């Protein structure tokens, strides 16, 4: 304020000090060289399978055309492309494989996450008149080839990167919309919606994400809804996704999506990779916030069709209409934004569902190895009227391009029969059973019950859901007389989900006929899951059942099957079995992977005082640091990283997860135990808080983009790896950002930054960090009725309060009662301070950019002399 007051009384002529008059400064600004035009990655830097050809058709002008995130094809075969935030919706006419015309559509809608042309209308999911985010129907009522009528069909309660996404025309001629896990359910859903009865269903307490992402968000998670063309009737079809962005039907009308992982979970036992999901009626894919994600073997969820690995899913389309060889006409194409890959997913019928395999269809040529990796931040794809695959790049203000993939090889591209005869009978049966979802029907139980024991997991899932919608009294007695163990267990699961407390007693009686010792591993996992759901929804059974269940589970613990152990230990901790601790500590001692060990570390934290000896407390705490950084990971996990062209590293929340587990464990110690164990706990704390020392450097210059952007080509050769790494440390980057195997965890992992950002975008993110903010790292601002203002990341949230961490490098929290909050909004300022690079020289900055582009590889061409 004092400085501002001085400026107000200084005569205008005095502003000549240090740089000339205002007019001179203005002239200088006007004389600045324009920044070089940014270009999309050239097609010659991209790889496609043999026989295919790729072209870059158009590079976006960021200032006038934006950064593209979504695309569809209209009734005339033109490509409609939309961008983020307030960027325009464009329409490209393609003639002979080239852009012959570009138009800007006059639409009052921004943040176009979903585009669909159907019913002579353009359906748009985005922000527009009447709703912060919703589904809009746009019509050309005047014959001007512009959309003059814009009508809101449904407010979708959320927006942004985890909000409502793609919109699709289904084979039933209805409009389907897929939404991310930050999207609340829309109002007015049909009472006959197929997906109901969902809950969190954890038998032990979970913790929210260590960095606060998605804190407080509960089931159903990401979901799919369906409506009529006018948006009057809405149904909730399926759910349990994290942030699936797009979806596509195959030729047989089966729906598939590409769901995201939570990359901050890397190294923890609940990590689930990006995956292709078969989206059947009422299917549950098991996303739950924080530590609560369901493993895919849970009987009340369905498994992935194909586990892809690490990445950031965006667009999904099918190959129908492509002038490609037959296997690509049948493929589902799935796009990974982070590592710049388009996968061709090939589906093989398996019962009433499918098993998928994938190949990389488009990627930068330097994806694997030490060559340069050009960014290919793919966002969406469609098959054009000419049979080519068109795709876009962009997102988060990165450079956009429009590309075309054609087939020039010798194989036939004639339209193939894309229907699968294999599995058709099973799929038809599943659809007949799914017709009962959401409805009471006297035929449902008789039709569905025989399939509760099916070896086909999708069939027995569909059968259970159909039965759950019928009155329990109509079918409960069938459970008591059922002799097939799989059928009885799945019927018991239905009781656990929709029955009352009294029905639980009968359920436990029925399950006694099928002891764990007589079951296969798959049946054991299903029975253990029934117990978890029952305990979660109805509490412990009364009478002798508790002791019977505890004795039965204890008799199978430990098992040769690690997943059986993971579920058994949770049930035994919940029932407070006196034997569980010693057995679990032995499993921790013999754990083969970091993920196995942390499963027990996490859940044993809830076992109360009285179950522990002091020696057991010390043994447990010893595992926090024992073999730290040296434990193996499952081979499949390491393969996912290798396929993405990067090395393994623990996720951004890993360190904070450990801190939060330990904090909760320490709260459960007795005063005497706390006193005795304090030295060990303090040593663990010290080891967890690794301090990366930066050299103190003098101020060099207040850098701006204009100072450096023309020098960026010099970052491609003759750079110094060690100096780049030191600049990463000295500019404070390492305090917050993980890079390879070192660095902090409160900001994005930068190891693969070159897969999605070019040099100019990397420089811009360093010098202007608030220009583009990712929701995952965005702070929130809270203003209370008492005048308090708090800005920081939400790290915990309950029904009555939120916990905010103002400083990303300090674990201190500020708790605010929700009743005291007057306003709550996203902060426009990045948690990353500006001007961190002002202590670096020109060469330091160029070395830093080369270091970031290298992915931590000293053999990168930028470091060759």
KAHUCOR-V658919 format. One record per backbone hydrogen bond with DSSP energy under -0.5 kcal/mol. CO is the residue of the C=O (numbers start at 1). NH is the residue of the N-H. If there is no record, write none. Layout:
co: <CO/CO>
nh: <NH/NH>
This chain:
co: <1/2/3/4/5/6/6/11/12/13/14/16/16/21/22/23/24/25/26/27/28/29/42/43/45/47/49/51/51/53/55/55/58/60/61/61/61/62/67/70/72/74/78/78/79/79/80/81/82/82/83/84/85/88/89/90/91/92/92/93/93/93/95/98/98/101/103/103/105/105/110/111/114/116/116/118/120/121/121/122/123/124/124/125/125/126/126/127/128/131/133/134/134/135/135/136/136/137/138/139/139/139/146/148/149/149/151/151/154/154/160/162/163/166/168/168/170/174/174/175/176/177/178/179/180/182/188/190/194/207/209/212/213/214/217/218/220/222/222/223/224/224/225/226/227/228/233/234/235/235/236/237/238/239/240/241/242/245/246/248/250/254/255/256/257/257/258/259/261/262/263/264/265/266/268/272/274/274/275/275/276/276/277/277/278/280/283/284/286/289/290/295/298/305/306/306/309/312/315/317/319/322/325/325/326/331/331/332/332/333/334/335/335/336/336/336/340/341/341/342/342/343/343/344/344/345/345/346/348/350/353/355/357/359/359/361/362/363/364/370/372/376/377/379/380/382/382/384/387/388/388/389/390/391/392/392/393/393/395/400/401/401/402/402/403/404/405/406/406/416/419/421/423/424/425/426/427/428/429/430/431/433/434/436/439/441/443/444/445/446/448/449/451/455/456/457/458/459/460/461/462/463/464/465/466/467/471/471/472/472/475/475/476/476/477/478/479/483/484/485/486/487/488/489/490/491/492/493/494/495/500/501/501/502/502/503/504/505/506/507/508/510/511/515/516/520/521/522/523/524/525/526/527/528/529/530/531/532/533/534/535/542/543/544/545/546/547/548/549/550/551/552/553/554/560/561/562/563/564/565/566/567/568/569/570/571/572/573/577/579/580/581/582/583/584/585/586/588/592/593/594/595/596/597/598/599/600/601/602/603/604/608/613/614/615/616/617/618/619/620/621/622/622/625/627/627/632/634/634/635/636/637/638/639/640/641/642/651/653/654/655/656/657/658/659/660/661/662/663/664/665/666/670/671/672/673/674/677/678/679/680/681/682/683/684/685/688/690/691/695/701/704/704/705/705/708/708/709/711/712/713/714/719/720/721/722/723/724/725/726/727/728/728/729/732/732/733/733/734/736/737/738/739/742/750/752/753/753/755/758/759/760/761/762/763/764/768/774/775/779/780/781/782/783/783/784/788/790/792/793/793/796/800/800/801/802/803/803/804/804/805/806/807/814/816/817/818/820/823/825/831/835/836/837/838/838/841/842/843/844/845/846/847/848/849/850/851/851/852/854/856/857/860/861/862/864>
nh: <5/6/7/8/9/9/10/14/15/16/17/19/20/25/26/27/28/29/30/31/32/32/45/46/365/363/52/408/409/406/57/404/402/62/64/65/66/66/84/82/80/77/74/80/81/92/72/90/69/70/112/87/111/90/105/81/103/79/94/95/100/101/98/95/100/93/91/105/89/107/127/113/125/118/123/121/140/118/123/138/116/126/136/113/114/128/134/110/131/128/156/126/136/153/154/124/138/151/122/141/148/149/148/150/139/151/137/153/135/156/163/182/180/178/170/176/173/170/176/227/168/225/165/223/183/184/234/193/196/291/212/215/209/217/289/221/240/240/241/179/237/238/177/235/175/231/228/190/226/237/195/282/224/285/287/222/181/166/258/256/253/250/279/248/259/277/245/275/263/265/266/653/268/651/271/262/308/309/259/277/305/306/257/279/280/283/239/302/294/292/293/298/301/356/276/308/274/337/335/333/322/324/328/329/330/319/333/334/345/317/343/314/337/340/341/378/364/336/343/361/362/334/345/346/359/332/347/357/355/353/350/348/346/344/361/49/342/47/367/861/374/378/394/315/392/384/390/387/323/384/390/405/382/403/379/380/68/401/398/60/393/403/57/58/391/55/389/53/408/418/421/424/427/428/429/430/431/432/433/434/435/436/437/439/441/444/447/448/449/450/451/452/454/457/460/461/462/463/464/465/466/467/468/469/469/470/474/475/475/476/478/479/479/480/481/482/482/485/488/489/490/491/492/493/494/495/496/497/498/499/504/504/505/505/506/507/508/509/510/511/512/513/514/518/519/524/525/526/527/528/529/530/531/532/533/534/535/536/537/538/539/545/546/548/549/550/551/552/553/554/555/556/556/557/562/565/566/567/568/569/570/571/572/573/574/575/577/576/580/583/584/585/586/587/588/589/590/591/632/597/598/599/600/601/602/603/604/605/605/606/607/611/617/618/619/620/621/622/623/623/624/625/626/628/630/631/594/637/638/639/640/641/642/643/644/646/645/654/657/658/659/660/661/662/663/664/665/666/667/668/668/669/674/675/676/677/678/681/682/683/684/685/686/687/688/689/690/692/693/697/703/707/708/708/709/711/712/712/714/715/716/717/721/724/725/726/727/728/729/730/731/733/734/732/735/736/736/737/744/747/744/750/742/739/753/755/756/757/376/762/763/764/765/766/767/768/771/777/778/827/792/825/790/822/823/787/784/782/780/795/805/803/818/819/798/816/795/796/806/814/793/808/810/804/802/820/821/785/783/781/833/838/839/840/700/701/845/846/847/848/849/850/851/852/853/854/855/856/855/857/858/860/863/864/719/718>
